[in-house]
Every structure is written in C-alpha cells, then in structure tokens.
Amino acid sequence: MDSTLWLIVAVVLVLVVASAAAVLLVRVFRARRMLLAAGVPLQSKALFWAAVVYTISPIDLVPDPVYLDDIGVLLIALRVLHAAAARSGAHLEEQPAESGKP
C-alpha cells in the first residue's frame, strides 16, 4: 500500500476516536449533575470516578494506541450511573434547543 493511503487511514481513525471521546466528554459533564443528585448510590458514583481515573491514567488493561479500553470503561461506568440515577428518580432533563425567539 501507498504511504498516503496509510496516512489517510490513520487520520480517519484518529478522527473517529476523537469524536467518540468528545461525545463521552459531553456525557461526563452531564453525569456531573447526576453525581450531585440525592438518591444516587455511592457505589455508582465511586464506579464513575474510578472509570475517570482509569481513563486518564497511563496504565491500560489493553495496551493500544487508540484508547479503546479507556473509552469502553468510561462508557460502561456512564451507563451504570445513568441506570442508578433513573432508579433513584434523579433524571437528567434534556435542555430544549433554543428556537431563536426572544
């Protein structure tokens, strides 16, 4: 294969991983509200923070250059936290899109 093809594949892979990380970052900021909500079990909050620490730590279960295991661990922790918040009644209200009207 040509070296420009490898470069294109690498750039596409980096963009896909970066977009997945950006989506997870938005979810992490939304999850902060759930962490402050009363009724969410401490175990779910601790699991979330452990996943955040794992994501930013240099130690990996699967050594890979694209952080797939980090994204997976964080995604699982976010799902567990969301389920715990739903069970406790601490739902996230979606912000309605602004219509542009004053």
KETORBA-938525 format. One record per atom (N, C-alpha, C): residue in three letters; residue number from 1; atom name; x, y, z. Coordinates in Angstrom, 2 decimals, padded with zeros to 5 digits, m for minus. Each point is the difference from the previous one (the first is absolute). Layout:
% residues N
<atom aa="ALA" i="NUM" at="CA" px="X" py="Y" pz="Z"/>
...
This chain:
% residues 102
<atom aa="MET" i="1" at="N" px="000.83" py="m001.19" pz="000.00"/>
<atom aa="MET" i="1" at="CA" px="m000.83" py="001.19" pz="000.00"/>
<atom aa="MET" i="1" at="C" px="000.87" py="001.25" pz="000.00"/>
<atom aa="ASP" i="2" at="N" px="m000.56" py="001.01" pz="m000.53"/>
<atom aa="ASP" i="2" at="CA" px="000.67" py="001.28" pz="m000.10"/>
<atom aa="ASP" i="2" at="C" px="000.02" py="000.67" pz="001.38"/>
<atom aa="SER" i="3" at="N" px="001.03" py="000.78" pz="000.26"/>
<atom aa="SER" i="3" at="CA" px="000.11" py="000.66" pz="001.30"/>
<atom aa="SER" i="3" at="C" px="m001.08" py="001.06" pz="000.20"/>
<atom aa="THR" i="4" at="N" px="m000.49" py="000.60" pz="m001.07"/>
<atom aa="THR" i="4" at="CA" px="m001.09" py="000.98" pz="000.16"/>
<atom aa="THR" i="4" at="C" px="m001.30" py="m000.69" pz="000.41"/>
<atom aa="LEU" i="5" at="N" px="m000.22" py="m001.22" pz="m000.45"/>
<atom aa="LEU" i="5" at="CA" px="m001.18" py="m000.75" pz="000.42"/>
<atom aa="LEU" i="5" at="C" px="000.06" py="m000.32" pz="001.49"/>
<atom aa="TRP" i="6" at="N" px="001.18" py="m000.38" pz="000.48"/>
<atom aa="TRP" i="6" at="CA" px="000.16" py="m000.25" pz="001.44"/>
<atom aa="TRP" i="6" at="C" px="m000.23" py="001.27" pz="000.80"/>
<atom aa="LEU" i="7" at="N" px="000.46" py="001.11" pz="m000.52"/>
<atom aa="LEU" i="7" at="CA" px="m000.20" py="001.27" pz="000.68"/>
<atom aa="LEU" i="7" at="C" px="m001.49" py="000.35" pz="000.07"/>
<atom aa="ILE" i="8" at="N" px="m000.73" py="m000.23" pz="m001.07"/>
<atom aa="ILE" i="8" at="CA" px="m001.44" py="000.26" pz="m000.02"/>
<atom aa="ILE" i="8" at="C" px="m000.72" py="m000.91" pz="000.99"/>
<atom aa="VAL" i="9" at="N" px="000.37" py="m001.28" pz="000.04"/>
<atom aa="VAL" i="9" at="CA" px="m000.61" py="m000.93" pz="000.94"/>
<atom aa="VAL" i="9" at="C" px="000.28" py="000.44" pz="001.44"/>
<atom aa="ALA" i="10" at="N" px="001.22" py="000.42" pz="000.28"/>
<atom aa="ALA" i="10" at="CA" px="000.36" py="000.45" pz="001.34"/>
<atom aa="ALA" i="10" at="C" px="m000.78" py="001.26" pz="000.39"/>
<atom aa="VAL" i="11" at="N" px="m000.15" py="000.93" pz="m000.91"/>
<atom aa="VAL" i="11" at="CA" px="m000.75" py="001.23" pz="000.29"/>
<atom aa="VAL" i="11" at="C" px="m001.47" py="m000.31" pz="000.25"/>
<atom aa="VAL" i="12" at="N" px="m000.58" py="m000.88" pz="m000.80"/>
<atom aa="VAL" i="12" at="CA" px="m001.41" py="m000.37" pz="000.20"/>
<atom aa="VAL" i="12" at="C" px="m000.16" py="m000.68" pz="001.35"/>
<atom aa="LEU" i="13" at="N" px="000.91" py="m000.89" pz="000.36"/>
<atom aa="LEU" i="13" at="CA" px="m000.06" py="m000.68" pz="001.28"/>
<atom aa="LEU" i="13" at="C" px="000.11" py="000.98" pz="001.16"/>
<atom aa="VAL" i="14" at="N" px="000.90" py="000.95" pz="m000.10"/>
<atom aa="VAL" i="14" at="CA" px="000.15" py="001.02" pz="001.03"/>
<atom aa="VAL" i="14" at="C" px="m001.26" py="000.85" pz="000.12"/>
<atom aa="LEU" i="15" at="N" px="m000.61" py="000.35" pz="m001.13"/>
<atom aa="LEU" i="15" at="CA" px="m001.22" py="000.80" pz="000.03"/>
<atom aa="LEU" i="15" at="C" px="m001.17" py="m000.77" pz="000.63"/>
<atom aa="VAL" i="16" at="N" px="m000.10" py="m001.28" pz="m000.29"/>
<atom aa="VAL" i="16" at="CA" px="m001.07" py="m000.82" pz="000.58"/>
<atom aa="VAL" i="16" at="C" px="000.18" py="m000.10" pz="001.51"/>
<atom aa="VAL" i="17" at="N" px="001.21" py="m000.26" pz="000.45"/>
<atom aa="VAL" i="17" at="CA" px="000.27" py="m000.11" pz="001.43"/>
<atom aa="VAL" i="17" at="C" px="m000.21" py="001.35" pz="000.69"/>
<atom aa="ALA" i="18" at="N" px="000.42" py="001.08" pz="m000.63"/>
<atom aa="ALA" i="18" at="CA" px="m000.17" py="001.33" pz="000.58"/>
<atom aa="ALA" i="18" at="C" px="m001.48" py="000.36" pz="000.12"/>
<atom aa="SER" i="19" at="N" px="m000.79" py="m000.37" pz="m001.00"/>
<atom aa="SER" i="19" at="CA" px="m001.43" py="000.31" pz="000.09"/>
<atom aa="SER" i="19" at="C" px="m000.67" py="m000.84" pz="001.08"/>
<atom aa="ALA" i="20" at="N" px="000.39" py="m001.25" pz="000.15"/>
<atom aa="ALA" i="20" at="CA" px="m000.53" py="m000.83" pz="001.08"/>
<atom aa="ALA" i="20" at="C" px="000.39" py="000.57" pz="001.36"/>
<atom aa="ALA" i="21" at="N" px="001.23" py="000.47" pz="000.12"/>
<atom aa="ALA" i="21" at="CA" px="000.45" py="000.61" pz="001.25"/>
<atom aa="ALA" i="21" at="C" px="m000.75" py="001.29" pz="000.29"/>
<atom aa="ALA" i="22" at="N" px="m000.30" py="000.78" pz="m001.03"/>
<atom aa="ALA" i="22" at="CA" px="m000.75" py="001.25" pz="000.20"/>
<atom aa="ALA" i="22" at="C" px="m001.41" py="m000.29" pz="000.48"/>
<atom aa="VAL" i="23" at="N" px="m000.65" py="m001.01" pz="m000.57"/>
<atom aa="VAL" i="23" at="CA" px="m001.34" py="m000.38" pz="000.44"/>
<atom aa="VAL" i="23" at="C" px="000.04" py="m000.45" pz="001.45"/>
<atom aa="LEU" i="24" at="N" px="000.99" py="m000.80" pz="000.36"/>
<atom aa="LEU" i="24" at="CA" px="000.12" py="m000.45" pz="001.39"/>
<atom aa="LEU" i="24" at="C" px="000.29" py="001.17" pz="000.94"/>
<atom aa="LEU" i="25" at="N" px="000.77" py="000.98" pz="m000.45"/>
<atom aa="LEU" i="25" at="CA" px="000.27" py="001.15" pz="000.84"/>
<atom aa="LEU" i="25" at="C" px="m001.27" py="000.78" pz="000.31"/>
<atom aa="VAL" i="26" at="N" px="m000.85" py="000.14" pz="m000.99"/>
<atom aa="VAL" i="26" at="CA" px="m001.29" py="000.67" pz="000.22"/>
<atom aa="VAL" i="26" at="C" px="m000.83" py="m000.80" pz="001.00"/>
<atom aa="ARG" i="27" at="N" px="000.00" py="m001.31" pz="m000.15"/>
<atom aa="ARG" i="27" at="CA" px="m000.75" py="m000.84" pz="000.93"/>
<atom aa="ARG" i="27" at="C" px="000.57" py="000.08" pz="001.42"/>
<atom aa="VAL" i="28" at="N" px="001.31" py="000.13" pz="000.11"/>
<atom aa="VAL" i="28" at="CA" px="000.62" py="000.14" pz="001.33"/>
<atom aa="VAL" i="28" at="C" px="m000.48" py="001.28" pz="000.68"/>
<atom aa="PHE" i="29" at="N" px="m000.04" py="001.10" pz="m000.74"/>
<atom aa="PHE" i="29" at="CA" px="m000.47" py="001.25" pz="000.60"/>
<atom aa="PHE" i="29" at="C" px="m001.47" py="m000.08" pz="000.37"/>
<atom aa="ARG" i="30" at="N" px="m000.80" py="m000.69" pz="m000.80"/>
<atom aa="ARG" i="30" at="CA" px="m001.40" py="m000.19" pz="000.37"/>
<atom aa="ARG" i="30" at="C" px="m000.13" py="m000.91" pz="001.21"/>
<atom aa="ALA" i="31" at="N" px="000.89" py="m000.98" pz="000.11"/>
<atom aa="ALA" i="31" at="CA" px="m000.05" py="m000.92" pz="001.13"/>
<atom aa="ALA" i="31" at="C" px="000.34" py="000.70" pz="001.31"/>
<atom aa="ARG" i="32" at="N" px="000.70" py="001.10" pz="m000.08"/>
<atom aa="ARG" i="32" at="CA" px="000.34" py="000.75" pz="001.22"/>
<atom aa="ARG" i="32" at="C" px="m001.27" py="000.40" pz="000.75"/>
<atom aa="ARG" i="33" at="N" px="m001.05" py="000.36" pz="m000.75"/>
<atom aa="ARG" i="33" at="CA" px="m001.26" py="000.35" pz="000.64"/>
<atom aa="ARG" i="33" at="C" px="m000.59" py="m001.20" pz="000.74"/>
<atom aa="MET" i="34" at="N" px="000.14" py="m001.18" pz="m000.59"/>
<atom aa="MET" i="34" at="CA" px="m000.50" py="m001.20" pz="000.67"/>
<atom aa="MET" i="34" at="C" px="000.79" py="m000.29" pz="001.26"/>
<atom aa="LEU" i="35" at="N" px="001.29" py="000.28" pz="m000.03"/>
<atom aa="LEU" i="35" at="CA" px="000.82" py="m000.26" pz="001.18"/>
<atom aa="LEU" i="35" at="C" px="m000.39" py="000.91" pz="001.16"/>
<atom aa="LEU" i="36" at="N" px="m000.50" py="001.16" pz="m000.31"/>
<atom aa="LEU" i="36" at="CA" px="m000.43" py="000.92" pz="001.04"/>
<atom aa="LEU" i="36" at="C" px="m001.42" py="m000.29" pz="000.49"/>
<atom aa="ALA" i="37" at="N" px="m000.75" py="m000.79" pz="m000.76"/>
<atom aa="ALA" i="37" at="CA" px="m001.39" py="m000.27" pz="000.35"/>
<atom aa="ALA" i="37" at="C" px="m000.08" py="m000.93" pz="001.21"/>
<atom aa="ALA" i="38" at="N" px="m000.95" py="000.30" pz="000.85"/>
<atom aa="ALA" i="38" at="CA" px="m000.23" py="m000.85" pz="001.17"/>
<atom aa="ALA" i="38" at="C" px="m000.66" py="m001.29" pz="m000.45"/>
<atom aa="GLY" i="39" at="N" px="000.32" py="m001.08" pz="000.65"/>
<atom aa="GLY" i="39" at="CA" px="m000.62" py="m001.27" pz="m000.30"/>
<atom aa="GLY" i="39" at="C" px="000.82" py="m000.91" pz="m000.90"/>
<atom aa="VAL" i="40" at="N" px="001.01" py="000.52" pz="m000.66"/>
<atom aa="VAL" i="40" at="CA" px="000.85" py="m000.85" pz="m000.83"/>
<atom aa="VAL" i="40" at="C" px="000.97" py="m000.71" pz="000.94"/>
<atom aa="PRO" i="41" at="N" px="000.05" py="m001.33" pz="m000.06"/>
<atom aa="PRO" i="41" at="CA" px="000.84" py="m000.75" pz="000.94"/>
<atom aa="PRO" i="41" at="C" px="001.49" py="000.37" pz="m000.10"/>
<atom aa="LEU" i="42" at="N" px="000.65" py="m000.04" pz="001.13"/>
<atom aa="LEU" i="42" at="CA" px="001.43" py="000.32" pz="000.07"/>
<atom aa="LEU" i="42" at="C" px="000.82" py="m000.96" pz="m000.86"/>
<atom aa="GLN" i="43" at="N" px="m000.43" py="m001.26" pz="m000.08"/>
<atom aa="GLN" i="43" at="CA" px="000.72" py="m000.98" pz="m000.81"/>
<atom aa="GLN" i="43" at="C" px="000.04" py="000.41" pz="m001.47"/>
<atom aa="SER" i="44" at="N" px="m001.10" py="000.52" pz="m000.51"/>
<atom aa="SER" i="44" at="CA" px="m000.03" py="000.44" pz="m001.41"/>
<atom aa="SER" i="44" at="C" px="000.88" py="001.22" pz="m000.21"/>
<atom aa="LYS" i="45" at="N" px="m000.02" py="000.91" pz="000.97"/>
<atom aa="LYS" i="45" at="CA" px="000.86" py="001.18" pz="m000.10"/>
<atom aa="LYS" i="45" at="C" px="001.47" py="m000.39" pz="000.04"/>
<atom aa="ALA" i="46" at="N" px="000.34" py="m000.93" pz="000.89"/>
<atom aa="ALA" i="46" at="CA" px="001.39" py="m000.45" pz="000.12"/>
<atom aa="ALA" i="46" at="C" px="000.47" py="m000.71" pz="m001.27"/>
<atom aa="LEU" i="47" at="N" px="m000.88" py="m000.81" pz="m000.59"/>
<atom aa="LEU" i="47" at="CA" px="000.34" py="m000.68" pz="m001.26"/>
<atom aa="LEU" i="47" at="C" px="000.28" py="001.01" pz="m001.10"/>
<atom aa="PHE" i="48" at="N" px="m000.82" py="001.04" pz="m000.06"/>
<atom aa="PHE" i="48" at="CA" px="000.21" py="001.03" pz="m001.01"/>
<atom aa="PHE" i="48" at="C" px="001.36" py="000.67" pz="000.18"/>
<atom aa="TRP" i="49" at="N" px="000.32" py="000.41" pz="001.22"/>
<atom aa="TRP" i="49" at="CA" px="001.28" py="000.68" pz="000.23"/>
<atom aa="TRP" i="49" at="C" px="001.18" py="m000.93" pz="m000.23"/>
<atom aa="ALA" i="50" at="N" px="m000.16" py="m001.29" pz="000.32"/>
<atom aa="ALA" i="50" at="CA" px="001.07" py="m000.96" pz="m000.28"/>
<atom aa="ALA" i="50" at="C" px="000.22" py="m000.12" pz="m001.50"/>
<atom aa="ALA" i="51" at="N" px="m001.07" py="000.04" pz="m000.78"/>
<atom aa="ALA" i="51" at="CA" px="000.14" py="m000.06" pz="m001.46"/>
<atom aa="ALA" i="51" at="C" px="000.68" py="001.25" pz="m000.54"/>
<atom aa="VAL" i="52" at="N" px="m000.30" py="001.16" pz="000.57"/>
<atom aa="VAL" i="52" at="CA" px="000.66" py="001.23" pz="m000.43"/>
<atom aa="VAL" i="52" at="C" px="001.49" py="m000.07" pz="000.30"/>
<atom aa="VAL" i="53" at="N" px="000.36" py="m000.48" pz="001.20"/>
<atom aa="VAL" i="53" at="CA" px="001.41" py="m000.13" pz="000.36"/>
<atom aa="VAL" i="53" at="C" px="000.69" py="m001.00" pz="m000.92"/>
<atom aa="TYR" i="54" at="N" px="m000.65" py="m001.12" pz="m000.30"/>
<atom aa="TYR" i="54" at="CA" px="000.58" py="m000.98" pz="m000.91"/>
<atom aa="TYR" i="54" at="C" px="000.21" py="000.59" pz="m001.39"/>
<atom aa="THR" i="55" at="N" px="m000.94" py="000.81" pz="m000.44"/>
<atom aa="THR" i="55" at="CA" px="000.09" py="000.59" pz="m001.33"/>
<atom aa="THR" i="55" at="C" px="001.20" py="000.93" pz="m000.13"/>
<atom aa="ILE" i="56" at="N" px="000.30" py="000.76" pz="001.04"/>
<atom aa="ILE" i="56" at="CA" px="001.11" py="000.94" pz="m000.10"/>
<atom aa="ILE" i="56" at="C" px="001.32" py="m000.59" pz="000.49"/>
<atom aa="SER" i="57" at="N" px="m000.03" py="m001.20" pz="000.59"/>
<atom aa="SER" i="57" at="CA" px="001.25" py="m000.60" pz="000.48"/>
<atom aa="SER" i="57" at="C" px="000.78" py="m000.60" pz="m001.18"/>
<atom aa="PRO" i="58" at="N" px="001.31" py="m000.09" pz="000.13"/>
<atom aa="PRO" i="58" at="CA" px="000.80" py="m000.57" pz="m001.08"/>
<atom aa="PRO" i="58" at="C" px="m000.02" py="m001.53" pz="m000.03"/>
<atom aa="ILE" i="59" at="N" px="m000.61" py="m000.65" pz="000.99"/>
<atom aa="ILE" i="59" at="CA" px="m000.04" py="m001.46" pz="000.07"/>
<atom aa="ILE" i="59" at="C" px="m001.24" py="m000.49" pz="m000.74"/>
<atom aa="ASP" i="60" at="N" px="000.17" py="m000.99" pz="m000.87"/>
<atom aa="ASP" i="60" at="CA" px="m001.10" py="m000.54" pz="m000.80"/>
<atom aa="ASP" i="60" at="C" px="m000.11" py="m001.51" pz="000.19"/>
<atom aa="LEU" i="61" at="N" px="m001.23" py="m000.52" pz="m000.08"/>
<atom aa="LEU" i="61" at="CA" px="m000.20" py="m001.44" pz="m000.04"/>
<atom aa="LEU" i="61" at="C" px="000.42" py="m000.55" pz="m001.35"/>
<atom aa="VAL" i="62" at="N" px="m000.32" py="000.74" pz="m001.04"/>
<atom aa="VAL" i="62" at="CA" px="000.35" py="m000.37" pz="m001.36"/>
<atom aa="VAL" i="62" at="C" px="000.87" py="001.12" pz="m000.56"/>
<atom aa="PRO" i="63" at="N" px="001.31" py="m000.24" pz="m000.14"/>
<atom aa="PRO" i="63" at="CA" px="000.85" py="001.06" pz="m000.54"/>
<atom aa="PRO" i="63" at="C" px="m000.29" py="000.22" pz="m001.49"/>
<atom aa="ASP" i="64" at="N" px="m000.56" py="001.15" pz="m000.30"/>
<atom aa="ASP" i="64" at="CA" px="m000.33" py="000.32" pz="m001.38"/>
<atom aa="ASP" i="64" at="C" px="000.19" py="001.50" pz="m000.21"/>
<atom aa="PRO" i="65" at="N" px="000.26" py="000.40" pz="m001.22"/>
<atom aa="PRO" i="65" at="CA" px="000.26" py="001.42" pz="m000.24"/>
<atom aa="PRO" i="65" at="C" px="m001.27" py="000.84" pz="m000.15"/>
<atom aa="VAL" i="66" at="N" px="m001.19" py="m000.61" pz="000.00"/>
<atom aa="VAL" i="66" at="CA" px="m001.21" py="000.77" pz="m000.27"/>
<atom aa="VAL" i="66" at="C" px="m000.96" py="000.06" pz="001.18"/>
<atom aa="TYR" i="67" at="N" px="000.39" py="m000.46" pz="001.16"/>
<atom aa="TYR" i="67" at="CA" px="m000.77" py="000.14" pz="001.25"/>
<atom aa="TYR" i="67" at="C" px="m001.37" py="m000.65" pz="m000.06"/>
<atom aa="LEU" i="68" at="N" px="m000.13" py="m001.13" pz="m000.68"/>
<atom aa="LEU" i="68" at="CA" px="m001.30" py="m000.67" pz="m000.10"/>
<atom aa="LEU" i="68" at="C" px="m000.47" py="m000.52" pz="001.36"/>
<atom aa="ASP" i="69" at="N" px="000.91" py="m000.56" pz="000.79"/>
<atom aa="ASP" i="69" at="CA" px="m000.41" py="m000.51" pz="001.31"/>
<atom aa="ASP" i="69" at="C" px="m000.40" py="001.14" pz="000.93"/>
<atom aa="ASP" i="70" at="N" px="000.69" py="001.14" pz="m000.09"/>
<atom aa="ASP" i="70" at="CA" px="m000.35" py="001.15" pz="000.84"/>
<atom aa="ASP" i="70" at="C" px="m001.41" py="000.50" pz="m000.32"/>
<atom aa="ILE" i="71" at="N" px="m000.31" py="000.11" pz="m001.27"/>
<atom aa="ILE" i="71" at="CA" px="m001.32" py="000.46" pz="m000.41"/>
<atom aa="ILE" i="71" at="C" px="m001.06" py="m001.02" pz="000.42"/>
<atom aa="GLY" i="72" at="N" px="000.29" py="m001.27" pz="m000.13"/>
<atom aa="GLY" i="72" at="CA" px="m000.94" py="m001.04" pz="000.41"/>
<atom aa="GLY" i="72" at="C" px="m000.29" py="000.01" pz="001.49"/>
<atom aa="VAL" i="73" at="N" px="001.04" py="000.13" pz="000.82"/>
<atom aa="VAL" i="73" at="CA" px="m000.18" py="000.06" pz="001.45"/>
<atom aa="VAL" i="73" at="C" px="m000.83" py="001.22" pz="000.38"/>
<atom aa="LEU" i="74" at="N" px="000.29" py="001.13" pz="m000.57"/>
<atom aa="LEU" i="74" at="CA" px="m000.75" py="001.21" pz="000.31"/>
<atom aa="LEU" i="74" at="C" px="m001.45" py="m000.11" pz="m000.47"/>
<atom aa="LEU" i="75" at="N" px="m000.22" py="m000.58" pz="m001.15"/>
<atom aa="LEU" i="75" at="CA" px="m001.36" py="m000.17" pz="m000.51"/>
<atom aa="LEU" i="75" at="C" px="m000.81" py="m000.92" pz="000.90"/>
<atom aa="ILE" i="76" at="N" px="000.58" py="m001.09" pz="000.46"/>
<atom aa="ILE" i="76" at="CA" px="m000.69" py="m000.92" pz="000.91"/>
<atom aa="ILE" i="76" at="C" px="m000.34" py="000.71" pz="001.31"/>
<atom aa="ALA" i="77" at="N" px="000.95" py="000.76" pz="000.54"/>
<atom aa="ALA" i="77" at="CA" px="m000.26" py="000.73" pz="001.25"/>
<atom aa="ALA" i="77" at="C" px="m001.10" py="001.03" pz="m000.18"/>
<atom aa="LEU" i="78" at="N" px="m000.04" py="000.68" pz="m001.13"/>
<atom aa="LEU" i="78" at="CA" px="m001.07" py="000.97" pz="m000.25"/>
<atom aa="LEU" i="78" at="C" px="m001.35" py="m000.69" pz="m000.09"/>
<atom aa="ARG" i="79" at="N" px="m000.06" py="m001.16" pz="m000.63"/>
<atom aa="ARG" i="79" at="CA" px="m001.26" py="m000.73" pz="m000.09"/>
<atom aa="ARG" i="79" at="C" px="m000.47" py="m000.47" pz="001.38"/>
<atom aa="VAL" i="80" at="N" px="000.92" py="m000.48" pz="000.83"/>
<atom aa="VAL" i="80" at="CA" px="m000.36" py="m000.43" pz="001.35"/>
<atom aa="VAL" i="80" at="C" px="m000.50" py="001.19" pz="000.81"/>
<atom aa="LEU" i="81" at="N" px="000.67" py="001.13" pz="m000.11"/>
<atom aa="LEU" i="81" at="CA" px="m000.41" py="001.20" pz="000.72"/>
<atom aa="LEU" i="81" at="C" px="m001.37" py="000.47" pz="m000.48"/>
<atom aa="HIS" i="82" at="N" px="m000.24" py="m000.02" pz="m001.29"/>
<atom aa="HIS" i="82" at="CA" px="m001.29" py="000.43" pz="m000.54"/>
<atom aa="HIS" i="82" at="C" px="m001.12" py="m000.93" pz="000.48"/>
<atom aa="ALA" i="83" at="N" px="000.26" py="m001.31" pz="000.02"/>
<atom aa="ALA" i="83" at="CA" px="m001.01" py="m000.95" pz="000.48"/>
<atom aa="ALA" i="83" at="C" px="m000.28" py="000.21" pz="001.48"/>
<atom aa="ALA" i="84" at="N" px="001.03" py="000.25" pz="000.80"/>
<atom aa="ALA" i="84" at="CA" px="m000.19" py="000.25" pz="001.43"/>
<atom aa="ALA" i="84" at="C" px="m000.77" py="001.28" pz="000.23"/>
<atom aa="ALA" i="85" at="N" px="000.27" py="001.02" pz="m000.79"/>
<atom aa="ALA" i="85" at="CA" px="m000.72" py="001.26" pz="000.14"/>
<atom aa="ALA" i="85" at="C" px="m001.46" py="m000.17" pz="m000.41"/>
<atom aa="ALA" i="86" at="N" px="m000.25" py="m000.78" pz="m001.02"/>
<atom aa="ALA" i="86" at="CA" px="m001.38" py="m000.24" pz="m000.43"/>
<atom aa="ALA" i="86" at="C" px="m000.77" py="m000.77" pz="001.07"/>
<atom aa="ARG" i="87" at="N" px="000.65" py="m000.97" pz="000.64"/>
<atom aa="ARG" i="87" at="CA" px="m000.66" py="m000.76" pz="001.06"/>
<atom aa="ARG" i="87" at="C" px="m000.30" py="000.88" pz="001.20"/>
<atom aa="SER" i="88" at="N" px="000.87" py="000.96" pz="000.28"/>
<atom aa="SER" i="88" at="CA" px="m000.20" py="000.85" pz="001.17"/>
<atom aa="SER" i="88" at="C" px="m000.92" py="001.19" pz="m000.29"/>
<atom aa="GLY" i="89" at="N" px="m000.33" py="000.21" pz="m001.26"/>
<atom aa="GLY" i="89" at="CA" px="m000.89" py="001.10" pz="m000.36"/>
<atom aa="GLY" i="89" at="C" px="000.73" py="001.28" pz="m000.34"/>
<atom aa="ALA" i="90" at="N" px="001.32" py="m000.01" pz="m000.05"/>
<atom aa="ALA" i="90" at="CA" px="000.79" py="001.19" pz="m000.33"/>
<atom aa="ALA" i="90" at="C" px="000.29" py="000.00" pz="m001.49"/>
<atom aa="HIS" i="91" at="N" px="m001.00" py="000.35" pz="m000.80"/>
<atom aa="HIS" i="91" at="CA" px="000.16" py="000.00" pz="m001.47"/>
<atom aa="HIS" i="91" at="C" px="000.63" py="001.30" pz="m000.46"/>
<atom aa="LEU" i="92" at="N" px="000.71" py="m000.10" pz="m001.10"/>
<atom aa="LEU" i="92" at="CA" px="000.53" py="001.19" pz="m000.64"/>
<atom aa="LEU" i="92" at="C" px="m001.06" py="000.56" pz="m000.92"/>
<atom aa="GLU" i="93" at="N" px="m000.34" py="001.24" pz="000.18"/>
<atom aa="GLU" i="93" at="CA" px="m000.92" py="000.64" pz="m000.94"/>
<atom aa="GLU" i="93" at="C" px="000.81" py="000.49" pz="m001.17"/>
<atom aa="GLU" i="94" at="N" px="m000.46" py="m000.36" pz="m001.17"/>
<atom aa="GLU" i="94" at="CA" px="000.68" py="000.47" pz="m001.21"/>
<atom aa="GLU" i="94" at="C" px="m000.29" py="001.47" pz="m000.18"/>
<atom aa="GLN" i="95" at="N" px="001.00" py="000.76" pz="m000.37"/>
<atom aa="GLN" i="95" at="CA" px="m000.16" py="001.41" pz="m000.26"/>
<atom aa="GLN" i="95" at="C" px="m000.66" py="000.19" pz="m001.35"/>
<atom aa="PRO" i="96" at="N" px="m001.15" py="000.68" pz="m000.08"/>
<atom aa="PRO" i="96" at="CA" px="m000.61" py="000.20" pz="m001.31"/>
<atom aa="PRO" i="96" at="C" px="000.86" py="000.93" pz="m000.85"/>
<atom aa="ALA" i="97" at="N" px="m000.01" py="m000.26" pz="m001.28"/>
<atom aa="ALA" i="97" at="CA" px="000.78" py="000.84" pz="m000.92"/>
<atom aa="ALA" i="97" at="C" px="m000.65" py="001.38" pz="m000.07"/>
<atom aa="GLU" i="98" at="N" px="000.84" py="001.00" pz="m000.04"/>
<atom aa="GLU" i="98" at="CA" px="m000.52" py="001.37" pz="m000.08"/>
<atom aa="GLU" i="98" at="C" px="m000.59" py="000.24" pz="m001.37"/>
<atom aa="SER" i="99" at="N" px="m001.16" py="000.60" pz="m000.01"/>
<atom aa="SER" i="99" at="CA" px="m000.68" py="000.21" pz="m001.27"/>
<atom aa="SER" i="99" at="C" px="000.40" py="001.32" pz="m000.66"/>
<atom aa="GLY" i="100" at="N" px="000.73" py="000.84" pz="000.72"/>
<atom aa="GLY" i="100" at="CA" px="000.42" py="001.25" pz="m000.57"/>
<atom aa="GLY" i="100" at="C" px="m000.98" py="001.13" pz="000.27"/>
<atom aa="LYS" i="101" at="N" px="m001.10" py="m000.35" pz="000.66"/>
<atom aa="LYS" i="101" at="CA" px="m000.99" py="001.03" pz="000.32"/>
<atom aa="LYS" i="101" at="C" px="000.35" py="000.65" pz="001.33"/>
<atom aa="PRO" i="102" at="N" px="m000.24" py="001.31" pz="000.14"/>
<atom aa="PRO" i="102" at="CA" px="000.31" py="000.70" pz="001.25"/>
<atom aa="PRO" i="102" at="C" px="m000.96" py="m000.33" pz="001.11"/>
